[in-house]
Amino acid sequence: MKGSEKVIAMLNERLAAEHAGIVQYATHAAMCENWGYSKLSAYIMTRAKEEMKHAGMLLDRILFLEGVPTLINVGNVEIGEDVANMFLNDQKQEFSAITGYTDGVEIAVEAKDFATRKLMELILEEENEHMNVVEANIAQIIQMGIGNYLPVQIEV
């Protein structure tokens, strides 16, 4: 089924952004593991795997619509130098994803591609969940202080 060029372009943009998220989160997970924060590392790696799942879903949809997957412009990757900055950068990543998927819903509806709309809404819901967890961690760091937050992230 040949899909709308505008929809395919949007799906490719989302695919590139998901790849950026994968790189950012996997790097943050590796850094946390290196610092001994294995609990935090596992959580962040789970998020990277969820982004990999999103990328796979987007890739499948692009191919179904007879589009060509492109990753020419991988989205922005911002690596934090410490845990607090990692979460702030992840918050930006999730905000960008939420904005992108919200716009994607509109583009899909405009093209009368309701299956793509459903996919955008599904991923949007998961990105909102990611944002909630990121913001909860930021709130914990602010309320507890980084010195009290980090020991909880060490698995014993």
Backbone as a ProteinNet text record, in pm:
[ID]
protein_1_A
[PRIMARY]
MKGSEKVIAMLNERLAAEHAGIVQYATHAAMCENWGYSKLSAYIMTRAKEEMKHAGMLLDRILFLEGVPTLINVGNVEIGEDVANMFLNDQKQEFSAITGYTDGVEIAVEAKDFATRKLMELILEEENEHMNVVEANIAQIIQMGIGNYLPVQIEV
[TERTIARY]
85	0	88.7	81.1	162.2	105.4	187.9	145.1	177.2	121.4	145.1	292.2	348.6	489.3	511	411.7	421.5	422.6	340.9	338.3	470.5	520	647.1	760.9	763	867	858.3	735.4	717.6	764.2	729.8	773.4	926	990.1	1136.4	1196.1	1132.2	1178.6	1167.8	1055.2	1036.7	1137.3	1165.8	1263.5	1401.5	1441.7	1571.4	1576	1466.5	1461.3	1468.6	1402.4	1409.6	1552.4	1622.1	1761.1	1848.3	1822	1896.1	1867.8	1741.6	1705.4	1773.9	1780.4	1848	1994.1	2061.4	2203.3	2220.4	2136.7	2148	2124.7	2016	1982.4	2081.1	2124.3	2221.7	2354	2392.9	2516	2500.4	2388.7	2363.9	2362.1	2302	2298.7	2440.2	2521.8	2659.4	2739.1	2718.6	2788.2	2747.7	2616.8	2569.1	2624.7	2629.3	2686.3	2833.5	2905	3047	3068	2975.1	2985	2932.7	2879.4	2831.1	2683.4	2609.7	2467.2	2387.8	2400.7	2345.4	2193.1	2126.3	1980	1934.9	1999.3	1967.7	2003.5	2115.3	2158	2053.5	2003.4	1903.8	1776	1733.4	1613.8	1634.2	1747.1	1772	1785.2	1847.9	1861	1723.8	1634.1	1497.8	1431.4	1453.6	1397	1458.5	1589	1653.8	1590.5	1561.3	1499.4	1357	1286.6	1152.5	1160.9	1264.5	1283.5	1320.1	1394.8	1426.1	1298.2	1206.1	1077.1	1001.4	1002.7	937	999.3	1131.7	1201.5	1159.9	1148.3	1105.7	964.4	876.4	738.2	732.2	812.1	816.2	873.6	979.1	1041.5	941.3	869.7	768.8	662.4	620	515.6	567.1	689.9	749.4	752.7	796.9	805.6	667.6	569.4	432.9	379.1	412.9	366.2	451.4	541.8	630.8	726.1	762.3	860.5	1000.5	1097.2	1236.4	1282.5	1324.7	1373.8	1502.7	1507.5	1628.4	1668.3	1796.5	1849.1	1956.7	1934.7	2033.3	2053.5	1944.2	1951.9	1906.5	1996.8	1962.6	1940	1839.1	1804.9	1918.7	1894.8	1994.3	2021.7	2149.4	2191.4	2264.4	2216	2280.8	2317.9	2446.2	2496.2	2523.3	2464.7	2487	2618.3	2685.6	2814.3	2797.9	2676.6	2645.8	2499	2455.7	2320	2213.4	2229.5	2128.7	2114.7	2225.9	2220.6	2168.9	2194.3	2138.4	1986.9	1926.6	1780.5	1728.6	1799.5	1756.2	1761.1	1866.6	1877.3	1770.4	1742.8	1639.2	1501.4	1481.4	1355.2	1337.8	1445.3	1439.2	1407.7	1470.5	1450	1303.5	1248.1	1108.4	1012.2	1041.4	956.4	953.3	1069.7	1078.4	999.1	1007.8	933.7	782.9	739.6	596.4	545.6	622.2	585.3	580.6	681.4	687.9	572.7	539.3	428.6	293.2	279.9	156.4	137.7	245.4	240	213.6	271.1	251.6	106.3	37.2	-105.9	-179.6	-150.3	-216.8	-188.4	-62.3	-24.6	-96.3	-104.6	-171.4	-320.8	-382.7	-525.9	-549.7	-465.1	-478.1	-469.5	-384.9	-367.8	-471.2	-559.3	-659.9	-594.1	-479.2	-404.9	-425.7	-535.8	-576.6	-494.7	-434.3	-345.3	-218	-165.5	-48.4	-86.9	-204.8	-251.7	-253.6	-304.8	-312.2	-171.6	-77.4	61.6	120.7	96.8	147.9	90.9	-38.3	-102.1	-48	-23.1	32.4	170.8	257.3	392.4	387.4	299.4	283.8	249.4	160.6	123.2	245.4	327.1	446.8	549.7	561.3	655	608.4	478.7	426	459.8	451.3	489.9	638.6	722.4	866.1	889.3	817.6	834.1	795.3	687.9	646.3	754.8	819.2	924.3	1048.1	1085.2	1200.1	1174.2	1055.9	1025.1	1015.4	970.9	968.5	1111.1	1204.2	1343.4	1404.9	1372.7	1422.3	1368.2	1240.4	1180.2	1247.4	1278.4	1346.5	1484.7	1555.8	1690.2	1678.7	1580.9	1562.2	1522.7	1428.3	1377	1474.6	1539.9	1630	1772.5	1807.2	1946.1	2017	2110.8	2180.8	2256.1	2304.3	2379.1	2293.9	2165.5	2074.5	2012	2000.6	1940	2031.4	2158.8	2249.3	2270.3	2282.8	2302	2185.5	2067.7	1951.1	1966.4	2049.7	2066.5	2171.6	2230.7	2332.6	2262.1	2276.2	2216.1	2314.1	2263.3	2348.5	2309.7
-118.2	0	123.4	200.3	321.1	428.4	475.7	576	717.2	811	952.9	985.9	1062.8	1104	1183.5	1265.2	1345.4	1255.2	1152	1056.8	981.2	935.3	861.5	951	1076	1169.4	1188.5	1201	1216.1	1090.8	973.8	848.6	838.2	882.4	881.3	978.2	1092.3	1187.2	1124.1	1057.4	992.2	879.1	805.4	696.5	750.3	860	921.2	968.1	1025.3	1071.5	953.7	842.8	724.6	670.7	672.2	626.7	716	845.1	936.2	903.2	876.5	838.8	710.7	613.3	486.9	513	591.2	622.1	695.1	796	875	787.1	710	630.2	516.5	451.3	341.9	395.6	514.5	576.2	612.5	671.6	706.5	580.3	473.4	347.9	294.3	298.6	250.8	336.2	466.5	554.8	523.7	505.6	474.4	340.9	243.6	112.4	129.4	209	233.7	300.6	385.3	454.8	370.5	251.8	162.8	179.1	256.2	276.5	175.9	48.2	-58.6	-55.6	-16.5	-7	100	214.2	323.1	283.9	217.6	172	78.9	-14.8	-109.9	-37.6	59.9	136.5	211.6	277.4	356.3	264.1	147.5	53.3	-0.2	-18	-59.9	44.2	170.1	278	275.6	249.8	240.2	126.8	15.4	-98.1	-64.5	14.8	57.7	147.4	231	316	229.9	120.4	27.9	-35	-68	-124	-21.5	105.3	210.5	220.7	217.7	227.2	112.3	-7.1	-122	-106.2	-53.2	-30.2	73.7	178.8	282.8	228	151.2	90.6	1.8	-80.9	-167.9	-86.8	23.2	105.5	171.9	221.8	283.6	182.4	61.9	-41.8	-80.9	-91.4	-123.8	-19.5	106.9	216.1	231.6	134.7	132.5	250.6	295.9	403.1	345.5	432.5	393.4	451.6	365.5	417.5	496.6	614.6	695.6	742.6	747	796.5	901.1	979.3	1080.9	1179.8	1225	1323.5	1260.8	1188.6	1131.8	1247.8	1234.9	1341.9	1379.4	1482.1	1537.2	1442.6	1418.4	1336.1	1427	1430.2	1511.8	1422.2	1400.6	1314.6	1401.1	1361.5	1434	1391.9	1487	1455.3	1398.5	1408.7	1350.2	1310.3	1239.1	1184.2	1293.6	1401.1	1507.9	1563.6	1588.5	1640.3	1536.8	1408.8	1304.4	1314.2	1327.3	1335.3	1462.5	1573.4	1696.7	1681.9	1616.2	1592.1	1493.4	1392.2	1295.3	1361.9	1458	1532.7	1606.9	1668.1	1736	1636.3	1519.3	1414.8	1370.7	1348.1	1304.2	1414.4	1539.3	1650.9	1658.9	1643.4	1646.3	1530.4	1412.9	1296.8	1321.3	1372.2	1398.5	1499	1603.8	1703	1639.7	1558.9	1494.4	1398	1318.9	1224.2	1294.5	1403.1	1481.5	1537.5	1592.3	1641.8	1526.8	1410	1293.2	1249.2	1259	1226.1	1317.2	1447.3	1543.6	1516	1483.6	1455.5	1330.1	1228.3	1103.7	1126	1203.8	1232.2	1310.2	1408.9	1489.6	1401.9	1297.3	1206.5	1093.4	1094	988.1	850.4	848.2	724.1	691	623.1	601.7	493.4	403.2	304.6	372.9	467.1	542.4	629.9	688.8	768.5	683	562.7	472.3	440.7	418.1	392.1	513.5	633.5	756.1	771.7	744.6	758.2	655.4	534.3	430.5	470.5	513.1	552.3	678.6	772.4	895.4	863.3	769.1	729.7	676.7	595.3	541.2	650.7	746.7	857.9	944.5	961.6	1034.2	961.2	829	750.8	769.4	768.4	791.8	928.2	1029.9	1164.9	1168.7	1101.3	1099	1042	934.7	872.4	961.9	1021.7	1112.9	1229.4	1287.4	1401.7	1360.3	1238.8	1190	1178	1131.9	1122.3	1259.7	1353.9	1490.6	1546.6	1524.3	1572.5	1508.2	1379.2	1311.5	1371.2	1398.5	1458	1595.2	1674.5	1807.7	1796.9	1710.3	1699.8	1631.7	1526.8	1449.2	1502.1	1567.5	1604.6	1488.2	1519.8	1416.7	1319.6	1371.6	1287.3	1179.5	1203.1	1102.2	1016.7	1071.3	999.7	888.4	917.8	823.4	692.4	694	565.5	467.3	519.4	434.1	362.5	415	361	250.4	217.8	112.6	-15.3	-119.4	-246.6	-324.2	-370.4	-445.2	-589.8
0	0	0	-102.9	-113.1	-21.4	69.4	165.5	120.5	192.2	168.4	192	99.9	114.8	243	278.1	400.4	523.6	522.5	634.5	642.6	529.4	527.7	576.1	535	580.9	732.2	784.4	929	1002.1	949.4	1011.6	1012.9	904.8	901	1002.5	1022	1125.2	1263.7	1288.9	1418.7	1436.4	1327.8	1333.4	1370	1307.1	1338	1482.8	1531.8	1670.9	1767.6	1733.5	1819.7	1825.5	1711.9	1712.5	1800.6	1797.5	1885.5	2031.1	2062.8	2199.1	2242.5	2153.4	2184.5	2219.6	2136.5	2160.7	2293.9	2316.9	2439.5	2562.7	2562.5	2680.6	2702.1	2596.3	2611.5	2665.2	2620.6	2670.9	2817.8	2854.5	2994.6	3081.8	3031.7	3107.4	3129.1	3025.3	3037.2	3136	3132.2	3226.3	3369.8	3392.8	3528.1	3575.4	3487.5	3523	3560.2	3483.4	3510.2	3645.9	3685.6	3814.8	3930.4	3899.9	4004.4	4037.7	3959.5	3983.2	3899.2	3934.1	3851.1	3844.8	3952.1	3950.2	3850.9	3854.8	3762.7	3619.3	3603.2	3471.3	3410.1	3489.5	3439.3	3396.8	3477.1	3441.8	3309.4	3294.7	3173.2	3052.3	3070.2	2958.2	2916.9	3013.1	2979.4	2890.6	2922	2839.5	2699.5	2689.6	2558.1	2476.5	2542.7	2472.9	2428.6	2507.6	2466.4	2343.1	2337.8	2219.6	2098.8	2120.7	2011.3	1956.6	2046.9	2005.9	1921.2	1964.8	1886.6	1747.8	1742.3	1613.1	1521.9	1576.4	1496.5	1442.6	1526.5	1483.5	1371.4	1385.5	1282.3	1152.3	1163.1	1044.9	972.3	1048	986.7	913.9	973.7	911.7	784.6	788.3	668.5	554.4	585	481.7	430.5	520.7	480.1	382.9	407.9	321.7	195.5	173.7	57.8	55	175.1	187.2	203.6	198.8	218.8	351.7	446	574.2	553.4	612.1	602.9	741.6	764	891.1	864.3	762.6	726.1	839.8	898.9	1006.4	1137.2	1200.9	1331.1	1426	1510.1	1603.2	1695.6	1774.5	1865.3	1982	2009.7	2123	2220.7	2346.3	2448.9	2566.4	2583.5	2690.5	2813.6	2926.6	3051.5	3114.8	3177.1	3240.2	3380.6	3434.8	3565.9	3564.7	3669.1	3671.7	3660.9	3732.9	3728.7	3586.9	3520.2	3383.4	3284.3	3313.1	3227.3	3224.9	3343.9	3350.1	3284.4	3299.7	3234.1	3082.2	3031.7	2887.4	2840.4	2922.8	2888.3	2886.1	2974.5	2976.1	2843	2793.5	2663.4	2552	2558.2	2457.8	2456.9	2575	2584.3	2540.9	2576.5	2533.5	2381.6	2320.3	2174.9	2113.7	2175.1	2125.3	2135.8	2248.8	2269.1	2165.1	2143	2041.7	1903.2	1871.8	1740.4	1715.6	1816.4	1799	1797.3	1871.1	1865.7	1725	1668.3	1530.3	1433.2	1462.5	1376.9	1370.6	1483.3	1485.2	1387.3	1392.9	1305.4	1158	1127.2	988.1	938.3	1022.6	983.8	962	1049.7	1034.9	905.9	880.9	758.9	633.6	639	525	525.2	625.4	641.7	655.6	720.9	746.9	894.8	921.2	1059.5	1129.9	1054.7	1116.5	1166.8	1088.2	1134.1	1253	1249.4	1363.5	1489.7	1479.2	1593.9	1645.6	1554.9	1594.3	1665.9	1610.4	1672.4	1813.7	1830	1960.6	2060.2	2013.8	2100.4	2151.4	2060.5	2100.6	2185.2	2151.5	2228.7	2373.8	2393.9	2530	2606.5	2540.7	2605.7	2633	2541.8	2563.9	2681.6	2695.7	2811.8	2942	2940.3	3057.6	3088	2984	3003.6	3068.4	3017.6	3071.2	3219.1	3254.9	3395.3	3485.3	3441.4	3522.3	3527.7	3416.1	3414.3	3509.7	3501.2	3587.8	3734.1	3761.7	3900.4	3954.3	3871.7	3915.2	3936.8	3850	3867.9	4000	4027.2	4152	4273.3	4263.9	4374.7	4399	4291.6	4305.3	4371	4328.9	4387.7	4534.2	4564.9	4701.4	4796.6	4750.7	4837.8	4835.4	4726	4703.4	4636.5	4550.9	4474.4	4565.9	4678.5	4773	4837.6	4850.8	4905.2	4795.3	4676	4563.6	4512.1	4494.3	4429.9	4507.4	4640.1	4710.1	4688.2	4662.4	4638.1	4501.6	4414.3	4280.2	4272.9	4386.7	4391.7	4435	4355.9	4390.3	4478.7	4590.6	4683.9	4691.3
[MASK]
++++++++++++++++++++++++++++++++++++++++++++++++++++++++++++++++++++++++++++++++++++++++++++++++++++++++++++++++++++++++++++++++++++++++++++++++++++++++++++

